[in-house]
């Protein structure tokens, strides 16, 4: 029986709670949040994507308001770090030093130095550290990568990714609105697509980003072109300045030589393959969502199993590096090189 703790019980903490509870031989034994109100109205959804709502019965679960006290008081196998972004590194380091496996939400940290410290701490402790880049595990995204990697429809000519939300309006007055605490839209929202671009195509040689409006060094809306050695055109757009009635949208289009892939969260079927010959088809995808699949993957690793690799700490660190370069590009209005160029393929087999 794996004994799990959760640090932070907002939307993402509740999502992790739901996913852990769904696994066999797993028990969520402790939850920690410094804000007592976080445990109120636990059945209410608070995020863009359904899944964290539903009855949350914490009867028999130890409740803490101090993370280090939870670590010292409970015999945990692993902990989900779902606290505000600026606390990711601090909590991860404390958990690893306590001898506990860690699943930390993305981004891994706000700075590359903090990310490096996290990686070194994992190496010293001998414990697993996984960063929650759930889009790599999202069934339709994973299927799209599988199709592209098969080469059946030729090489990719162009790809565009889009993620739009009303976070700025919905989270006004919270830590999300302070870019020094959250990293802003680029770190909280756009990094999903940046990480998947790296997953799909490897590290870009450079990025060129337009962003507006600027706030504390991070735009509320941005569009990036990722430059590669070949002539592939890869772009991603992210923004959280939409109005509350807009809701949330995520989508992509991938144009290959002999087919086009289209994904849209709001359409049915969500993923569609349009070949040069024949009718469009909806590829069969794995069940579940990215949150559940990433936690099942992590649990498998804790148990000593060897599932196919989906993400690495190097990938997570590089995604942080790319996003920081995008913010610099938006601020300076010039292309930012990512030296030294890295032509290796990201380890993202599913």
C-alpha positions as a LaTeX table, in Angstrom:
\begin{tabular}{lrrr}
\hline
Residue & $x$ (\AA) & $y$ (\AA) & $z$ (\AA) \\
\hline
Unk1 & 0.00 & 0.00 & 0.00 \\
Unk2 & 1.47 & 3.33 & $-1.11$ \\
Unk3 & 0.98 & 6.08 & 1.47 \\
Unk4 & 0.57 & 9.48 & $-0.18$ \\
Unk5 & 0.59 & 13.04 & 1.08 \\
Unk6 & $-0.65$ & 16.10 & $-0.79$ \\
Unk7 & 0.80 & 19.57 & $-0.22$ \\
Unk8 & $-1.67$ & 22.24 & $-1.34$ \\
Unk9 & $-5.39$ & 21.57 & $-1.68$ \\
Unk10 & $-6.62$ & 23.99 & $-4.30$ \\
Unk11 & $-7.84$ & 22.85 & $-7.72$ \\
Unk12 & $-4.71$ & 20.92 & $-8.59$ \\
Unk13 & $-4.39$ & 19.36 & $-5.14$ \\
Unk14 & $-7.95$ & 18.08 & $-5.44$ \\
Unk15 & $-7.20$ & 16.78 & $-8.92$ \\
Unk16 & $-4.23$ & 14.82 & $-7.58$ \\
Unk17 & $-6.40$ & 13.58 & $-4.70$ \\
Unk18 & $-8.97$ & 12.26 & $-7.19$ \\
Unk19 & $-6.31$ & 10.53 & $-9.28$ \\
Unk20 & $-4.48$ & 8.94 & $-6.35$ \\
Unk21 & $-7.76$ & 7.68 & $-4.85$ \\
Unk22 & $-8.65$ & 5.95 & $-8.12$ \\
Unk23 & $-5.55$ & 3.73 & $-8.00$ \\
Unk24 & $-5.48$ & 0.32 & $-6.30$ \\
Unk25 & $-3.29$ & $-0.15$ & $-3.20$ \\
Unk26 & $-2.94$ & 3.60 & $-2.66$ \\
Unk27 & $-4.01$ & 5.58 & 0.39 \\
Unk28 & $-3.97$ & 9.36 & 0.72 \\
Unk29 & $-3.04$ & 9.56 & 4.38 \\
Unk30 & $-2.31$ & 13.28 & 4.77 \\
Unk31 & $-3.21$ & 16.63 & 3.25 \\
Unk32 & $-1.44$ & 19.91 & 4.01 \\
Unk33 & $-2.57$ & 23.46 & 3.29 \\
Unk34 & $-1.65$ & 26.60 & 5.23 \\
Unk35 & $-5.03$ & 28.13 & 4.34 \\
Unk36 & $-7.80$ & 26.51 & 6.37 \\
Unk37 & $-10.34$ & 27.72 & 3.81 \\
Unk38 & $-8.76$ & 25.43 & 1.18 \\
Unk39 & $-10.53$ & 22.48 & 2.80 \\
Unk40 & $-13.94$ & 24.18 & 2.71 \\
Unk41 & $-16.41$ & 23.45 & $-0.11$ \\
Unk42 & $-14.15$ & 20.59 & $-1.16$ \\
Unk43 & $-16.68$ & 19.27 & $-3.67$ \\
Unk44 & $-16.58$ & 22.40 & $-5.83$ \\
Unk45 & $-14.61$ & 22.50 & $-9.08$ \\
Unk46 & $-12.13$ & 25.37 & $-9.32$ \\
Unk47 & $-10.31$ & 24.83 & $-12.59$ \\
Unk48 & $-10.55$ & 24.93 & $-16.37$ \\
Unk49 & $-10.97$ & 21.20 & $-16.90$ \\
Unk50 & $-13.48$ & 18.97 & $-15.15$ \\
Unk51 & $-12.22$ & 16.24 & $-12.87$ \\
Unk52 & $-11.44$ & 17.83 & $-9.52$ \\
Unk53 & $-15.07$ & 18.16 & $-8.55$ \\
Unk54 & $-17.02$ & 15.53 & $-6.64$ \\
Unk55 & $-17.25$ & 14.49 & $-3.02$ \\
Unk56 & $-13.97$ & 14.73 & $-1.14$ \\
Unk57 & $-14.20$ & 12.78 & 2.10 \\
Unk58 & $-11.17$ & 13.53 & 4.26 \\
Unk59 & $-12.42$ & 11.44 & 7.15 \\
Unk60 & $-9.45$ & 9.52 & 8.51 \\
Unk61 & $-6.99$ & 11.73 & 6.60 \\
Unk62 & $-4.50$ & 13.64 & 8.71 \\
Unk63 & $-4.75$ & 17.39 & 8.13 \\
Unk64 & $-1.72$ & 19.67 & 8.47 \\
Unk65 & $-1.02$ & 23.37 & 8.04 \\
Unk66 & 2.77 & 22.91 & 8.12 \\
Unk67 & 4.48 & 20.89 & 5.38 \\
Unk68 & 7.61 & 19.95 & 7.29 \\
Unk69 & 5.48 & 18.75 & 10.20 \\
Unk70 & 3.58 & 16.50 & 7.81 \\
Unk71 & 6.85 & 15.09 & 6.49 \\
Unk72 & 8.19 & 14.37 & 9.98 \\
Unk73 & 4.93 & 13.02 & 11.38 \\
Unk74 & 3.82 & 10.71 & 8.56 \\
Unk75 & 5.52 & 7.71 & 6.98 \\
Unk76 & 4.95 & 8.73 & 3.38 \\
Unk77 & 6.05 & 6.92 & 0.24 \\
Unk78 & 5.39 & 9.93 & $-1.97$ \\
Unk79 & 3.99 & 13.43 & $-1.95$ \\
Unk80 & 2.20 & 15.53 & $-4.57$ \\
Unk81 & 3.49 & 19.11 & $-4.53$ \\
Unk82 & 0.56 & 21.25 & $-5.67$ \\
Unk83 & 1.39 & 24.46 & $-3.81$ \\
Unk84 & 1.82 & 27.88 & $-5.49$ \\
Unk85 & 4.66 & 27.91 & $-8.00$ \\
Unk86 & 7.13 & 29.96 & $-5.95$ \\
Unk87 & 7.09 & 27.20 & $-3.30$ \\
Unk88 & 7.76 & 24.29 & $-5.69$ \\
Unk89 & 11.52 & 24.20 & $-5.16$ \\
Unk90 & 11.39 & 24.68 & $-1.37$ \\
Unk91 & 8.80 & 21.93 & $-0.82$ \\
Unk92 & 10.44 & 19.53 & $-3.27$ \\
Unk93 & 13.83 & 19.90 & $-1.60$ \\
Unk94 & 12.30 & 19.32 & 1.85 \\
Unk95 & 10.46 & 16.18 & 0.69 \\
Unk96 & 13.48 & 14.69 & $-1.07$ \\
Unk97 & 15.67 & 15.36 & 1.95 \\
Unk98 & 13.05 & 13.55 & 4.06 \\
Unk99 & 13.41 & 10.50 & 1.81 \\
Unk100 & 10.06 & 10.84 & 0.02 \\
Unk101 & 9.36 & 10.45 & $-3.72$ \\
Unk102 & 8.01 & 13.67 & $-5.27$ \\
Unk103 & 5.52 & 14.47 & $-8.01$ \\
Unk104 & 5.78 & 18.27 & $-8.37$ \\
Unk105 & 3.39 & 20.27 & $-10.48$ \\
Unk106 & 4.74 & 22.23 & $-13.43$ \\
Unk107 & 6.69 & 24.37 & $-13.84$ \\
Unk108 & 9.41 & 22.72 & $-11.77$ \\
Unk109 & 10.51 & 26.14 & $-10.47$ \\
Unk110 & 10.64 & 29.83 & $-11.36$ \\
Unk111 & 14.40 & 29.88 & $-12.01$ \\
Unk112 & 16.89 & 27.56 & $-13.67$ \\
Unk113 & 19.06 & 27.62 & $-10.54$ \\
Unk114 & 16.18 & 26.31 & $-8.43$ \\
Unk115 & 15.45 & 23.65 & $-11.04$ \\
Unk116 & 19.07 & 22.55 & $-10.97$ \\
Unk117 & 18.97 & 22.29 & $-7.17$ \\
Unk118 & 15.88 & 20.08 & $-7.41$ \\
Unk119 & 17.56 & 17.73 & $-9.87$ \\
Unk120 & 20.69 & 17.46 & $-7.72$ \\
Unk121 & 18.61 & 16.81 & $-4.60$ \\
Unk122 & 16.82 & 13.96 & $-6.37$ \\
Unk123 & 20.16 & 12.48 & $-7.39$ \\
Unk124 & 21.52 & 12.72 & $-3.84$ \\
Unk125 & 18.41 & 11.24 & $-2.24$ \\
Unk126 & 17.97 & 8.34 & $-4.65$ \\
Unk127 & 14.27 & 9.19 & $-4.71$ \\
Unk128 & 12.11 & 9.82 & $-7.76$ \\
Unk129 & 11.26 & 13.35 & $-8.82$ \\
Unk130 & 8.74 & 13.81 & $-11.63$ \\
Unk131 & 7.39 & 17.14 & $-12.87$ \\
Unk132 & 3.69 & 17.26 & $-13.71$ \\
Unk133 & 3.74 & 18.06 & $-17.42$ \\
Unk134 & 0.37 & 16.39 & $-17.89$ \\
Unk135 & $-0.06$ & 17.27 & $-21.58$ \\
Unk136 & 2.58 & 14.67 & $-22.51$ \\
Unk137 & 0.18 & 12.14 & $-20.95$ \\
Unk138 & $-3.01$ & 13.59 & $-22.45$ \\
Unk139 & $-4.47$ & 10.78 & $-24.60$ \\
Unk140 & $-5.01$ & 12.83 & $-27.76$ \\
Unk141 & $-1.62$ & 14.55 & $-27.55$ \\
Unk142 & 0.11 & 11.22 & $-26.90$ \\
Unk143 & $-1.70$ & 9.69 & $-29.91$ \\
Unk144 & $-0.72$ & 12.65 & $-32.10$ \\
Unk145 & 2.94 & 12.15 & $-31.22$ \\
Unk146 & 2.62 & 8.45 & $-31.92$ \\
Unk147 & 1.15 & 9.16 & $-35.36$ \\
Unk148 & 3.80 & 11.77 & $-36.20$ \\
Unk149 & 6.63 & 9.55 & $-35.01$ \\
Unk150 & 5.38 & 6.63 & $-37.11$ \\
Unk151 & 6.28 & 8.56 & $-40.28$ \\
Unk152 & 3.28 & 7.04 & $-42.02$ \\
Unk153 & 2.08 & 10.41 & $-43.31$ \\
Unk154 & 5.46 & 11.93 & $-44.07$ \\
Unk155 & 7.27 & 14.67 & $-42.24$ \\
Unk156 & 5.62 & 17.57 & $-40.40$ \\
Unk157 & 5.43 & 20.77 & $-42.43$ \\
Unk158 & 3.84 & 23.02 & $-39.83$ \\
Unk159 & 2.28 & 22.78 & $-36.37$ \\
Unk160 & 0.40 & 25.27 & $-34.26$ \\
Unk161 & $-0.74$ & 24.98 & $-30.65$ \\
Unk162 & $-3.17$ & 27.22 & $-28.79$ \\
Unk163 & $-4.27$ & 27.55 & $-25.15$ \\
Unk164 & $-6.57$ & 30.39 & $-24.03$ \\
Unk165 & $-8.18$ & 31.07 & $-20.66$ \\
Unk166 & $-9.77$ & 33.71 & $-18.45$ \\
Unk167 & $-7.37$ & 33.17 & $-15.56$ \\
Unk168 & $-6.44$ & 36.86 & $-15.19$ \\
Unk169 & $-10.05$ & 37.80 & $-14.49$ \\
Unk170 & $-10.94$ & 34.75 & $-12.41$ \\
Unk171 & $-7.77$ & 34.87 & $-10.28$ \\
Unk172 & $-7.49$ & 38.63 & $-9.78$ \\
Unk173 & $-6.21$ & 39.41 & $-6.30$ \\
Unk174 & $-4.68$ & 35.95 & $-5.77$ \\
Unk175 & $-1.06$ & 34.76 & $-5.97$ \\
Unk176 & $-1.67$ & 33.92 & $-9.64$ \\
Unk177 & $-1.90$ & 37.64 & $-10.39$ \\
Unk178 & 1.58 & 38.28 & $-8.97$ \\
Unk179 & 4.04 & 37.15 & $-11.64$ \\
Unk180 & 6.86 & 37.01 & $-9.09$ \\
Unk181 & 4.92 & 34.21 & $-7.36$ \\
Unk182 & 3.31 & 32.40 & $-10.30$ \\
Unk183 & 5.61 & 33.17 & $-13.21$ \\
Unk184 & 2.61 & 34.66 & $-14.97$ \\
Unk185 & 0.75 & 33.26 & $-17.93$ \\
Unk186 & 3.94 & 32.02 & $-19.59$ \\
Unk187 & 4.85 & 29.72 & $-16.69$ \\
Unk188 & 1.37 & 28.73 & $-15.61$ \\
Unk189 & $-0.44$ & 28.18 & $-18.93$ \\
Unk190 & 1.75 & 28.55 & $-22.00$ \\
Unk191 & 4.44 & 26.18 & $-20.71$ \\
Unk192 & 2.06 & 23.28 & $-21.39$ \\
Unk193 & 2.44 & 23.83 & $-25.13$ \\
Unk194 & 6.11 & 24.79 & $-24.93$ \\
Unk195 & 6.83 & 21.48 & $-23.21$ \\
Unk196 & 4.84 & 19.53 & $-25.80$ \\
Unk197 & 6.64 & 21.31 & $-28.64$ \\
Unk198 & 9.90 & 20.10 & $-27.09$ \\
Unk199 & 8.39 & 16.64 & $-26.63$ \\
Unk200 & 7.32 & 16.47 & $-30.26$ \\
Unk201 & 10.23 & 18.19 & $-32.03$ \\
Unk202 & 13.14 & 18.39 & $-29.56$ \\
Unk203 & 14.93 & 21.52 & $-28.38$ \\
Unk204 & 14.57 & 24.50 & $-30.73$ \\
Unk205 & 17.65 & 26.48 & $-31.78$ \\
Unk206 & 15.92 & 29.78 & $-31.00$ \\
Unk207 & 12.59 & 31.38 & $-30.13$ \\
Unk208 & 10.93 & 34.54 & $-31.38$ \\
Unk209 & 7.98 & 35.76 & $-29.28$ \\
Unk210 & 5.50 & 38.59 & $-29.45$ \\
Unk211 & 3.64 & 39.38 & $-26.25$ \\
Unk212 & 1.22 & 41.91 & $-24.80$ \\
Unk213 & 0.48 & 43.46 & $-22.46$ \\
Unk214 & 3.68 & 43.23 & $-20.44$ \\
Unk215 & 3.33 & 42.94 & $-16.66$ \\
Unk216 & 6.25 & 42.28 & $-14.30$ \\
Unk217 & 8.27 & 40.94 & $-17.23$ \\
Unk218 & 5.69 & 38.42 & $-18.43$ \\
Unk219 & 2.99 & 38.96 & $-21.08$ \\
Unk220 & $-0.65$ & 38.06 & $-20.55$ \\
Unk221 & $-0.84$ & 36.88 & $-24.17$ \\
Unk222 & 1.99 & 35.60 & $-26.34$ \\
Unk223 & 2.75 & 33.92 & $-29.65$ \\
Unk224 & 6.04 & 32.12 & $-30.22$ \\
Unk225 & 7.80 & 30.71 & $-33.25$ \\
Unk226 & 10.25 & 27.91 & $-32.41$ \\
Unk227 & 13.14 & 27.76 & $-34.88$ \\
Unk228 & 14.61 & 24.41 & $-35.92$ \\
Unk229 & 17.38 & 23.46 & $-38.36$ \\
Unk230 & 14.85 & 22.24 & $-40.91$ \\
Unk231 & 12.15 & 24.39 & $-42.46$ \\
Unk232 & 9.32 & 23.22 & $-40.17$ \\
Unk233 & 7.07 & 26.05 & $-38.97$ \\
Unk234 & 6.11 & 25.55 & $-35.30$ \\
Unk235 & 4.14 & 28.15 & $-33.35$ \\
Unk236 & 2.26 & 28.26 & $-30.06$ \\
Unk237 & $-0.16$ & 30.87 & $-28.72$ \\
Unk238 & $-1.10$ & 31.25 & $-25.08$ \\
Unk239 & $-3.18$ & 33.80 & $-23.22$ \\
Unk240 & $-5.16$ & 34.14 & $-20.03$ \\
Unk241 & $-6.63$ & 37.62 & $-20.55$ \\
Unk242 & $-9.89$ & 36.35 & $-22.04$ \\
Unk243 & $-13.20$ & 37.37 & $-20.45$ \\
Unk244 & $-14.83$ & 34.96 & $-17.95$ \\
Unk245 & $-17.66$ & 34.11 & $-20.35$ \\
Unk246 & $-15.07$ & 32.89 & $-22.89$ \\
Unk247 & $-14.22$ & 29.84 & $-20.78$ \\
Unk248 & $-11.19$ & 27.75 & $-21.72$ \\
Unk249 & $-9.91$ & 26.41 & $-25.03$ \\
Unk250 & $-6.98$ & 24.25 & $-26.05$ \\
Unk251 & $-6.31$ & 22.97 & $-29.56$ \\
Unk252 & $-3.64$ & 22.13 & $-32.12$ \\
Unk253 & $-3.22$ & 21.56 & $-35.85$ \\
Unk254 & $-0.35$ & 19.51 & $-37.29$ \\
Unk255 & 0.13 & 19.54 & $-41.07$ \\
Unk256 & 2.09 & 16.58 & $-42.44$ \\
Unk257 & 2.92 & 15.77 & $-46.05$ \\
Unk258 & 0.02 & 13.34 & $-46.44$ \\
Unk259 & $-2.36$ & 14.13 & $-43.58$ \\
Unk260 & $-3.50$ & 16.77 & $-41.10$ \\
Unk261 & $-4.13$ & 16.21 & $-37.40$ \\
Unk262 & $-6.63$ & 18.42 & $-35.60$ \\
Unk263 & $-7.39$ & 18.49 & $-31.87$ \\
Unk264 & $-9.98$ & 20.73 & $-30.23$ \\
Unk265 & $-11.19$ & 20.30 & $-26.65$ \\
Unk266 & $-14.58$ & 21.79 & $-27.60$ \\
Unk267 & $-15.30$ & 19.51 & $-30.58$ \\
Unk268 & $-16.46$ & 15.94 & $-31.00$ \\
Unk269 & $-14.44$ & 14.00 & $-31.89$ \\
Unk270 & $-11.70$ & 15.96 & $-30.19$ \\
Unk271 & $-8.91$ & 14.40 & $-32.28$ \\
Unk272 & $-9.36$ & 13.99 & $-36.03$ \\
Unk273 & $-6.95$ & 12.64 & $-38.64$ \\
Unk274 & $-7.58$ & 13.98 & $-42.16$ \\
Unk275 & $-5.56$ & 11.91 & $-44.67$ \\
Unk276 & $-4.80$ & 12.92 & $-48.25$ \\
Unk277 & $-6.82$ & 9.92 & $-49.42$ \\
Unk278 & $-10.01$ & 8.73 & $-47.77$ \\
Unk279 & $-12.34$ & 10.14 & $-45.15$ \\
Unk280 & $-11.33$ & 11.77 & $-41.86$ \\
Unk281 & $-11.09$ & 9.33 & $-38.96$ \\
Unk282 & $-11.02$ & 9.69 & $-35.18$ \\
Unk283 & $-7.93$ & 7.79 & $-33.96$ \\
Unk284 & $-8.50$ & 5.54 & $-30.98$ \\
Unk285 & $-6.94$ & 7.03 & $-27.85$ \\
Unk286 & $-6.20$ & 5.68 & $-24.39$ \\
Unk287 & $-8.86$ & 6.14 & $-21.73$ \\
Unk288 & $-8.61$ & 8.73 & $-18.99$ \\
Unk289 & $-7.00$ & 12.15 & $-18.90$ \\
Unk290 & $-3.46$ & 13.45 & $-18.57$ \\
Unk291 & $-3.72$ & 14.00 & $-14.82$ \\
Unk292 & $-4.75$ & 10.41 & $-14.09$ \\
Unk293 & $-2.28$ & 8.92 & $-16.54$ \\
Unk294 & 0.71 & 10.88 & $-15.20$ \\
Unk295 & $-0.06$ & 9.85 & $-11.62$ \\
Unk296 & $-0.54$ & 6.21 & $-12.63$ \\
Unk297 & 2.82 & 6.41 & $-14.43$ \\
Unk298 & 4.49 & 7.88 & $-11.34$ \\
Unk299 & 2.95 & 5.24 & $-9.06$ \\
Unk300 & 4.24 & 2.53 & $-11.39$ \\
Unk301 & 7.76 & 3.94 & $-11.10$ \\
Unk302 & 7.54 & 4.11 & $-7.30$ \\
Unk303 & 6.63 & 0.42 & $-7.25$ \\
Unk304 & 9.83 & $-0.36$ & $-9.14$ \\
Unk305 & 8.19 & $-0.99$ & $-12.49$ \\
Unk306 & 9.69 & 0.38 & $-15.70$ \\
Unk307 & 6.98 & 1.97 & $-17.85$ \\
Unk308 & 8.09 & 3.53 & $-21.15$ \\
Unk309 & 9.64 & 6.96 & $-20.49$ \\
Unk310 & 7.40 & 9.94 & $-21.05$ \\
Unk311 & 9.29 & 12.82 & $-19.48$ \\
Unk312 & 12.65 & 13.43 & $-17.81$ \\
Unk313 & 13.99 & 16.02 & $-15.40$ \\
Unk314 & 16.20 & 17.32 & $-18.22$ \\
Unk315 & 13.08 & 17.83 & $-20.34$ \\
Unk316 & 11.35 & 19.73 & $-17.52$ \\
Unk317 & 14.42 & 21.91 & $-16.95$ \\
Unk318 & 14.68 & 22.61 & $-20.67$ \\
Unk319 & 10.99 & 23.58 & $-20.89$ \\
Unk320 & 11.62 & 26.12 & $-18.15$ \\
Unk321 & 14.66 & 27.33 & $-20.08$ \\
Unk322 & 12.64 & 27.74 & $-23.29$ \\
Unk323 & 9.84 & 29.69 & $-21.58$ \\
Unk324 & 12.30 & 32.04 & $-19.92$ \\
Unk325 & 13.82 & 32.67 & $-23.37$ \\
Unk326 & 10.33 & 33.34 & $-24.76$ \\
Unk327 & 9.69 & 35.95 & $-22.06$ \\
Unk328 & 13.04 & 37.58 & $-22.84$ \\
Unk329 & 12.18 & 37.60 & $-26.54$ \\
Unk330 & 8.80 & 39.22 & $-25.87$ \\
Unk331 & 10.45 & 41.82 & $-23.64$ \\
Unk332 & 13.36 & 42.68 & $-25.98$ \\
Unk333 & 11.50 & 42.11 & $-29.26$ \\
Unk334 & 14.31 & 40.02 & $-30.68$ \\
Unk335 & 15.01 & 36.37 & $-31.36$ \\
Unk336 & 16.69 & 34.55 & $-28.48$ \\
Unk337 & 19.11 & 31.73 & $-29.27$ \\
Unk338 & 19.10 & 28.62 & $-27.12$ \\
Unk339 & 22.80 & 27.73 & $-27.06$ \\
Unk340 & 24.30 & 25.28 & $-27.20$ \\
Unk341 & 21.87 & 23.84 & $-29.77$ \\
Unk342 & 20.61 & 20.41 & $-28.77$ \\
Unk343 & 19.46 & 18.17 & $-31.61$ \\
Unk344 & 18.60 & 15.14 & $-29.45$ \\
Unk345 & 15.03 & 13.94 & $-29.45$ \\
Unk346 & 13.20 & 14.48 & $-26.17$ \\
Unk347 & 12.50 & 11.27 & $-24.30$ \\
Unk348 & 8.75 & 11.24 & $-24.70$ \\
Unk349 & 7.78 & 7.71 & $-25.73$ \\
Unk350 & 4.29 & 6.77 & $-24.61$ \\
\hline
\end{tabular}
